[in-house]
Amino acid sequence: MMKCVAHIFTMSIVCIKRTYDVQLALLQSKVQTGVNFTNVNRNNETEI
C-alpha cells in the first residue's frame, strides 16, 4: 500500500515539475521576444 502511495506521490511531483518547466520555458521565450521587440524599437528611434 505504501509503495503505491509513494508511486502516486512521485508521479505527481514529476508531473508538476514538467508543467513548471514548460511554464518557465514559455515565460523565458516571452521575455526574449519582449527584449528583441524593445531592441528593434530602440534601433528605429536612433535612425530617425
PyMOL Python script that loads the backbone (N, CA, C, O; Angstrom):
from pymol import cmd

cmd.read_pdbstr("""\
ATOM      1  N   MET A   1       0.849  -1.206   0.000  1.00  0.00           N
ATOM      2  CA  MET A   1       0.000   0.000   0.000  1.00  0.00           C
ATOM      3  C   MET A   1       0.882   1.253   0.000  1.00  0.00           C
ATOM      4  O   MET A   1       0.671   2.166  -0.797  1.00  0.00           O
ATOM      5  N   MET A   2       1.858   1.287   0.889  1.00  0.00           N
ATOM      6  CA  MET A   2       2.737   2.463   0.966  1.00  0.00           C
ATOM      7  C   MET A   2       3.502   2.665  -0.335  1.00  0.00           C
ATOM      8  O   MET A   2       3.737   3.799  -0.752  1.00  0.00           O
ATOM      9  N   LYS A   3       3.888   1.571  -0.973  1.00  0.00           N
ATOM     10  CA  LYS A   3       4.631   1.655  -2.226  1.00  0.00           C
ATOM     11  C   LYS A   3       3.764   2.341  -3.283  1.00  0.00           C
ATOM     12  O   LYS A   3       4.250   3.163  -4.059  1.00  0.00           O
ATOM     13  N   CYS A   4       2.488   1.998  -3.302  1.00  0.00           N
ATOM     14  CA  CYS A   4       1.548   2.585  -4.259  1.00  0.00           C
ATOM     15  C   CYS A   4       1.401   4.086  -4.011  1.00  0.00           C
ATOM     16  O   CYS A   4       1.431   4.885  -4.947  1.00  0.00           O
ATOM     17  N   VAL A   5       1.244   4.456  -2.751  1.00  0.00           N
ATOM     18  CA  VAL A   5       1.105   5.869  -2.387  1.00  0.00           C
ATOM     19  C   VAL A   5       2.357   6.645  -2.782  1.00  0.00           C
ATOM     20  O   VAL A   5       2.279   7.745  -3.329  1.00  0.00           O
ATOM     21  N   ALA A   6       3.509   6.050  -2.493  1.00  0.00           N
ATOM     22  CA  ALA A   6       4.773   6.699  -2.831  1.00  0.00           C
ATOM     23  C   ALA A   6       4.888   6.892  -4.340  1.00  0.00           C
ATOM     24  O   ALA A   6       5.382   7.916  -4.811  1.00  0.00           O
ATOM     25  N   HIS A   7       4.424   5.892  -5.090  1.00  0.00           N
ATOM     26  CA  HIS A   7       4.484   5.965  -6.550  1.00  0.00           C
ATOM     27  C   HIS A   7       3.606   7.110  -7.061  1.00  0.00           C
ATOM     28  O   HIS A   7       4.037   7.897  -7.903  1.00  0.00           O
ATOM     29  N   ILE A   8       2.386   7.199  -6.555  1.00  0.00           N
ATOM     30  CA  ILE A   8       1.462   8.271  -6.953  1.00  0.00           C
ATOM     31  C   ILE A   8       2.063   9.628  -6.598  1.00  0.00           C
ATOM     32  O   ILE A   8       2.000  10.573  -7.384  1.00  0.00           O
ATOM     33  N   PHE A   9       2.643   9.710  -5.412  1.00  0.00           N
ATOM     34  CA  PHE A   9       3.267  10.951  -4.943  1.00  0.00           C
ATOM     35  C   PHE A   9       4.407  11.363  -5.872  1.00  0.00           C
ATOM     36  O   PHE A   9       4.518  12.525  -6.263  1.00  0.00           O
ATOM     37  N   THR A  10       5.254  10.388  -6.217  1.00  0.00           N
ATOM     38  CA  THR A  10       6.389  10.656  -7.109  1.00  0.00           C
ATOM     39  C   THR A  10       5.895  11.106  -8.478  1.00  0.00           C
ATOM     40  O   THR A  10       6.422  12.059  -9.053  1.00  0.00           O
ATOM     41  N   MET A  11       4.882  10.416  -8.996  1.00  0.00           N
ATOM     42  CA  MET A  11       4.356  10.751 -10.321  1.00  0.00           C
ATOM     43  C   MET A  11       3.785  12.167 -10.341  1.00  0.00           C
ATOM     44  O   MET A  11       3.964  12.902 -11.312  1.00  0.00           O
ATOM     45  N   SER A  12       3.098  12.541  -9.264  1.00  0.00           N
ATOM     46  CA  SER A  12       2.511  13.884  -9.220  1.00  0.00           C
ATOM     47  C   SER A  12       3.608  14.944  -9.167  1.00  0.00           C
ATOM     48  O   SER A  12       3.472  16.009  -9.769  1.00  0.00           O
ATOM     49  N   ILE A  13       4.697  14.655  -8.447  1.00  0.00           N
ATOM     50  CA  ILE A  13       5.817  15.602  -8.387  1.00  0.00           C
ATOM     51  C   ILE A  13       6.443  15.751  -9.766  1.00  0.00           C
ATOM     52  O   ILE A  13       6.747  16.861 -10.202  1.00  0.00           O
ATOM     53  N   VAL A  14       6.634  14.618 -10.457  1.00  0.00           N
ATOM     54  CA  VAL A  14       7.210  14.645 -11.806  1.00  0.00           C
ATOM     55  C   VAL A  14       6.311  15.459 -12.735  1.00  0.00           C
ATOM     56  O   VAL A  14       6.791  16.268 -13.529  1.00  0.00           O
ATOM     57  N   CYS A  15       5.011  15.234 -12.625  1.00  0.00           N
ATOM     58  CA  CYS A  15       4.045  15.947 -13.464  1.00  0.00           C
ATOM     59  C   CYS A  15       4.091  17.447 -13.190  1.00  0.00           C
ATOM     60  O   CYS A  15       4.117  18.252 -14.121  1.00  0.00           O
ATOM     61  N   ILE A  16       4.100  17.819 -11.914  1.00  0.00           N
ATOM     62  CA  ILE A  16       4.158  19.232 -11.526  1.00  0.00           C
ATOM     63  C   ILE A  16       5.443  19.864 -12.034  1.00  0.00           C
ATOM     64  O   ILE A  16       5.434  20.982 -12.549  1.00  0.00           O
ATOM     65  N   LYS A  17       6.558  19.138 -11.885  1.00  0.00           N
ATOM     66  CA  LYS A  17       7.846  19.670 -12.321  1.00  0.00           C
ATOM     67  C   LYS A  17       7.847  19.888 -13.833  1.00  0.00           C
ATOM     68  O   LYS A  17       8.362  20.892 -14.324  1.00  0.00           O
ATOM     69  N   ARG A  18       7.266  18.939 -14.562  1.00  0.00           N
ATOM     70  CA  ARG A  18       7.222  19.053 -16.018  1.00  0.00           C
ATOM     71  C   ARG A  18       6.398  20.280 -16.412  1.00  0.00           C
ATOM     72  O   ARG A  18       6.798  21.052 -17.282  1.00  0.00           O
ATOM     73  N   THR A  19       5.251  20.450 -15.767  1.00  0.00           N
ATOM     74  CA  THR A  19       4.400  21.610 -16.036  1.00  0.00           C
ATOM     75  C   THR A  19       5.148  22.900 -15.727  1.00  0.00           C
ATOM     76  O   THR A  19       5.079  23.867 -16.486  1.00  0.00           O
ATOM     77  N   TYR A  20       5.861  22.904 -14.608  1.00  0.00           N
ATOM     78  CA  TYR A  20       6.637  24.071 -14.191  1.00  0.00           C
ATOM     79  C   TYR A  20       7.714  24.395 -15.221  1.00  0.00           C
ATOM     80  O   TYR A  20       7.915  25.557 -15.575  1.00  0.00           O
ATOM     81  N   ASP A  21       8.409  23.351 -15.701  1.00  0.00           N
ATOM     82  CA  ASP A  21       9.461  23.545 -16.703  1.00  0.00           C
ATOM     83  C   ASP A  21       8.890  24.150 -17.980  1.00  0.00           C
ATOM     84  O   ASP A  21       9.491  25.046 -18.574  1.00  0.00           O
ATOM     85  N   VAL A  22       7.730  23.659 -18.399  1.00  0.00           N
ATOM     86  CA  VAL A  22       7.090  24.180 -19.611  1.00  0.00           C
ATOM     87  C   VAL A  22       6.712  25.644 -19.417  1.00  0.00           C
ATOM     88  O   VAL A  22       6.955  26.472 -20.295  1.00  0.00           O
ATOM     89  N   GLN A  23       6.120  25.961 -18.274  1.00  0.00           N
ATOM     90  CA  GLN A  23       5.738  27.342 -17.978  1.00  0.00           C
ATOM     91  C   GLN A  23       6.960  28.249 -17.981  1.00  0.00           C
ATOM     92  O   GLN A  23       6.919  29.363 -18.503  1.00  0.00           O
ATOM     93  N   LEU A  24       8.047  27.761 -17.393  1.00  0.00           N
ATOM     94  CA  LEU A  24       9.281  28.528 -17.313  1.00  0.00           C
ATOM     95  C   LEU A  24       9.836  28.785 -18.711  1.00  0.00           C
ATOM     96  O   LEU A  24      10.280  29.892 -19.014  1.00  0.00           O
ATOM     97  N   ALA A  25       9.808  27.765 -19.555  1.00  0.00           N
ATOM     98  CA  ALA A  25      10.302  27.896 -20.928  1.00  0.00           C
ATOM     99  C   ALA A  25       9.456  28.909 -21.693  1.00  0.00           C
ATOM    100  O   ALA A  25       9.993  29.737 -22.430  1.00  0.00           O
ATOM    101  N   LEU A  26       8.137  28.847 -21.519  1.00  0.00           N
ATOM    102  CA  LEU A  26       7.241  29.801 -22.182  1.00  0.00           C
ATOM    103  C   LEU A  26       7.536  31.217 -21.717  1.00  0.00           C
ATOM    104  O   LEU A  26       7.601  32.146 -22.522  1.00  0.00           O
ATOM    105  N   LEU A  27       7.713  31.372 -20.423  1.00  0.00           N
ATOM    106  CA  LEU A  27       7.994  32.686 -19.853  1.00  0.00           C
ATOM    107  C   LEU A  27       9.301  33.237 -20.406  1.00  0.00           C
ATOM    108  O   LEU A  27       9.381  34.408 -20.777  1.00  0.00           O
ATOM    109  N   GLN A  28      10.327  32.386 -20.458  1.00  0.00           N
ATOM    110  CA  GLN A  28      11.624  32.820 -20.969  1.00  0.00           C
ATOM    111  C   GLN A  28      11.529  33.235 -22.427  1.00  0.00           C
ATOM    112  O   GLN A  28      12.143  34.225 -22.826  1.00  0.00           O
ATOM    113  N   SER A  29      10.766  32.491 -23.234  1.00  0.00           N
ATOM    114  CA  SER A  29      10.637  32.840 -24.646  1.00  0.00           C
ATOM    115  C   SER A  29       9.863  34.146 -24.797  1.00  0.00           C
ATOM    116  O   SER A  29      10.170  34.943 -25.684  1.00  0.00           O
ATOM    117  N   LYS A  30       8.865  34.376 -23.945  1.00  0.00           N
ATOM    118  CA  LYS A  30       8.118  35.637 -23.967  1.00  0.00           C
ATOM    119  C   LYS A  30       9.036  36.800 -23.617  1.00  0.00           C
ATOM    120  O   LYS A  30       9.009  37.843 -24.271  1.00  0.00           O
ATOM    121  N   VAL A  31       9.843  36.616 -22.591  1.00  0.00           N
ATOM    122  CA  VAL A  31      10.780  37.659 -22.169  1.00  0.00           C
ATOM    123  C   VAL A  31      11.768  37.940 -23.292  1.00  0.00           C
ATOM    124  O   VAL A  31      12.071  39.097 -23.583  1.00  0.00           O
ATOM    125  N   GLN A  32      12.273  36.879 -23.924  1.00  0.00           N
ATOM    126  CA  GLN A  32      13.232  37.026 -25.021  1.00  0.00           C
ATOM    127  C   GLN A  32      12.600  37.811 -26.166  1.00  0.00           C
ATOM    128  O   GLN A  32      13.231  38.704 -26.732  1.00  0.00           O
ATOM    129  N   THR A  33      11.356  37.479 -26.508  1.00  0.00           N
ATOM    130  CA  THR A  33      10.641  38.181 -27.572  1.00  0.00           C
ATOM    131  C   THR A  33      10.464  39.649 -27.197  1.00  0.00           C
ATOM    132  O   THR A  33      10.650  40.536 -28.031  1.00  0.00           O
ATOM    133  N   GLY A  34      10.108  39.897 -25.951  1.00  0.00           N
ATOM    134  CA  GLY A  34       9.935  41.265 -25.468  1.00  0.00           C
ATOM    135  C   GLY A  34      11.218  42.058 -25.566  1.00  0.00           C
ATOM    136  O   GLY A  34      11.208  43.223 -25.962  1.00  0.00           O
ATOM    137  N   VAL A  35      12.324  41.430 -25.207  1.00  0.00           N
ATOM    138  CA  VAL A  35      13.627  42.098 -25.270  1.00  0.00           C
ATOM    139  C   VAL A  35      13.975  42.422 -26.718  1.00  0.00           C
ATOM    140  O   VAL A  35      14.429  43.526 -27.018  1.00  0.00           O
ATOM    141  N   ASN A  36      13.762  41.464 -27.615  1.00  0.00           N
ATOM    142  CA  ASN A  36      14.044  41.687 -29.032  1.00  0.00           C
ATOM    143  C   ASN A  36      13.193  42.831 -29.574  1.00  0.00           C
ATOM    144  O   ASN A  36      13.686  43.686 -30.310  1.00  0.00           O
ATOM    145  N   PHE A  37      11.921  42.842 -29.208  1.00  0.00           N
ATOM    146  CA  PHE A  37      10.992  43.869 -29.671  1.00  0.00           C
ATOM    147  C   PHE A  37      11.451  45.248 -29.197  1.00  0.00           C
ATOM    148  O   PHE A  37      11.428  46.213 -29.961  1.00  0.00           O
ATOM    149  N   THR A  38      11.862  45.332 -27.948  1.00  0.00           N
ATOM    150  CA  THR A  38      12.343  46.594 -27.385  1.00  0.00           C
ATOM    151  C   THR A  38      13.587  47.063 -28.119  1.00  0.00           C
ATOM    152  O   THR A  38      13.726  48.248 -28.421  1.00  0.00           O
ATOM    153  N   ASN A  39      14.489  46.137 -28.406  1.00  0.00           N
ATOM    154  CA  ASN A  39      15.717  46.487 -29.118  1.00  0.00           C
ATOM    155  C   ASN A  39      15.415  47.014 -30.510  1.00  0.00           C
ATOM    156  O   ASN A  39      16.042  47.975 -30.956  1.00  0.00           O
ATOM    157  N   VAL A  40      14.471  46.404 -31.198  1.00  0.00           N
ATOM    158  CA  VAL A  40      14.074  46.848 -32.537  1.00  0.00           C
ATOM    159  C   VAL A  40      13.531  48.268 -32.462  1.00  0.00           C
ATOM    160  O   VAL A  40      13.892  49.114 -33.280  1.00  0.00           O
ATOM    161  N   ASN A  41      12.671  48.532 -31.492  1.00  0.00           N
ATOM    162  CA  ASN A  41      12.109  49.874 -31.327  1.00  0.00           C
ATOM    163  C   ASN A  41      13.207  50.896 -31.061  1.00  0.00           C
ATOM    164  O   ASN A  41      13.184  52.001 -31.604  1.00  0.00           O
ATOM    165  N   ARG A  42      14.148  50.528 -30.239  1.00  0.00           N
ATOM    166  CA  ARG A  42      15.242  51.424 -29.882  1.00  0.00           C
ATOM    167  C   ARG A  42      16.077  51.743 -31.132  1.00  0.00           C
ATOM    168  O   ARG A  42      16.478  52.887 -31.345  1.00  0.00           O
ATOM    169  N   ASN A  43      16.328  50.726 -31.944  1.00  0.00           N
ATOM    170  CA  ASN A  43      17.098  50.924 -33.174  1.00  0.00           C
ATOM    171  C   ASN A  43      16.360  51.860 -34.129  1.00  0.00           C
ATOM    172  O   ASN A  43      16.976  52.719 -34.760  1.00  0.00           O
ATOM    173  N   ASN A  44      15.056  51.698 -34.233  1.00  0.00           N
ATOM    174  CA  ASN A  44      14.261  52.550 -35.112  1.00  0.00           C
ATOM    175  C   ASN A  44      14.322  54.004 -34.660  1.00  0.00           C
ATOM    176  O   ASN A  44      14.396  54.914 -35.486  1.00  0.00           O
ATOM    177  N   GLU A  45      14.291  54.217 -33.361  1.00  0.00           N
ATOM    178  CA  GLU A  45      14.322  55.581 -32.829  1.00  0.00           C
ATOM    179  C   GLU A  45      15.652  56.262 -33.130  1.00  0.00           C
ATOM    180  O   GLU A  45      15.682  57.458 -33.422  1.00  0.00           O
ATOM    181  N   THR A  46      16.746  55.516 -33.063  1.00  0.00           N
ATOM    182  CA  THR A  46      18.054  56.132 -33.285  1.00  0.00           C
ATOM    183  C   THR A  46      18.239  56.496 -34.751  1.00  0.00           C
ATOM    184  O   THR A  46      18.945  57.453 -35.069  1.00  0.00           O
ATOM    185  N   GLU A  47      17.608  55.739 -35.649  1.00  0.00           N
ATOM    186  CA  GLU A  47      17.766  56.018 -37.081  1.00  0.00           C
ATOM    187  C   GLU A  47      17.057  57.305 -37.479  1.00  0.00           C
ATOM    188  O   GLU A  47      17.532  58.046 -38.340  1.00  0.00           O
ATOM    189  N   ILE A  48      15.920  57.564 -36.849  1.00  0.00           N
ATOM    190  CA  ILE A  48      15.107  58.738 -37.234  1.00  0.00           C
ATOM    191  C   ILE A  48      15.813  60.027 -36.826  1.00  0.00           C
ATOM    192  O   ILE A  48      15.292  61.117 -37.061  1.00  0.00           O
TER     193      ILE A  48
END
""", "prot")
cmd.dss("prot")
cmd.show_as("cartoon", "prot")
cmd.util.cbc("prot")
cmd.orient("prot")
